[in-house]
Amino acid sequence: MTGERYSAAALERWNVVNPVLPDDGFDAAAGVRRPARRRSDPRPRRAMKQVLAHFERGGVPEANRHITQIAAELYRTEDLRSAVRSFLTDGPGKATFTGR
């Protein structure tokens, strides 16, 4: 949301993206990897999917028309306040979530 770029490795470590596996040896690589950890509240993922769905229908202007309403629901959560505090004091990827 800030426009900053992060490496694929960082996004994978923060569970934003799934691991990318090679075509050659995919089955073996997939078999040895553990499933992605679900440490976070599902609401931010759901919000991101909503924004992307609007983007697919009408690009950035369509996504922008809906993003404030979608994001407002996240700002009401205890998890967001806790995550911001954690990010500011401990850095990214260290927050814990309760689903509240």
C-alpha positions in Angstrom: 0.0 0.0 0.0 3.0 2.3 0.4 4.4 1.6 -3.0 7.7 0.3 -1.6 9.2 -2.8 -3.3 10.2 -5.9 -1.4 12.2 -8.9 -2.5 10.5 -12.1 -3.3 12.4 -13.7 -0.5 11.0 -11.1 2.0 7.5 -11.5 0.7 7.7 -15.3 1.1 9.2 -15.0 4.6 6.2 -12.7 5.6 3.7 -15.2 4.1 2.5 -12.7 1.5 3.3 -15.0 -1.4 3.6 -18.8 -1.7 7.0 -20.2 -2.5 7.9 -20.4 -6.2 9.1 -23.8 -7.1 11.1 -24.9 -10.2 9.4 -26.7 -13.1 12.1 -29.4 -13.0 11.8 -31.4 -9.9 8.6 -29.6 -8.8 7.0 -32.7 -7.2 10.1 -33.4 -5.2 10.4 -29.7 -4.1 6.8 -29.5 -3.2 6.9 -32.7 -1.2 9.7 -31.5 1.1 8.2 -28.1 1.8 5.9 -27.5 4.7 2.6 -25.8 4.0 2.6 -22.0 4.4 2.1 -20.9 8.0 -1.2 -19.2 8.6 -0.1 -16.9 11.4 -2.2 -14.0 10.4 -5.8 -12.9 10.5 -7.6 -13.9 7.2 -9.2 -10.5 6.9 -6.2 -8.7 5.3 -5.9 -11.4 2.7 -9.6 -11.2 2.0 -9.3 -7.4 1.6 -6.4 -7.7 -0.7 -8.4 -10.2 -2.9 -11.3 -7.7 -3.0 -9.0 -4.9 -4.1 -7.5 -7.1 -6.8 -10.9 -8.2 -8.0 -11.9 -4.5 -8.5 -8.6 -3.9 -10.2 -9.3 -6.8 -12.6 -12.7 -5.2 -13.5 -11.5 -1.7 -14.0 -7.9 -1.1 -13.3 -6.5 1.3 -10.7 -9.4 3.7 -10.9 -11.9 1.0 -10.1 -9.7 -0.3 -7.2 -9.3 3.2 -5.9 -13.0 3.7 -5.8 -13.4 0.8 -3.3 -10.1 0.7 -1.4 -11.1 3.2 1.4 -14.2 1.1 2.3 -12.3 -2.1 2.2 -9.4 -0.8 4.3 -11.7 0.9 6.8 -12.8 -2.5 8.0 -9.2 -3.5 8.8 -8.6 -0.3 10.7 -11.2 -1.3 13.3 -9.4 -4.4 14.3 -7.2 -5.0 17.4 -4.8 -7.0 15.2 -4.0 -3.9 13.1 -3.2 -1.8 16.0 -1.0 -4.6 17.5 0.7 -5.2 14.1 1.6 -1.5 13.7 3.1 -1.4 17.2 5.0 -4.6 16.5 6.3 -3.3 13.1 7.4 0.0 14.6 9.2 -1.6 17.6 10.4 -5.0 16.2 10.3 -4.6 12.4 8.3 -6.5 9.8 7.2 -10.1 10.1 7.2 -10.4 13.9 3.6 -9.5 14.8 1.3 -12.1 16.3 -2.4 -12.1 15.5 -5.5 -13.0 17.5 -8.2 -12.6 14.9 -9.8 -9.7 16.8 
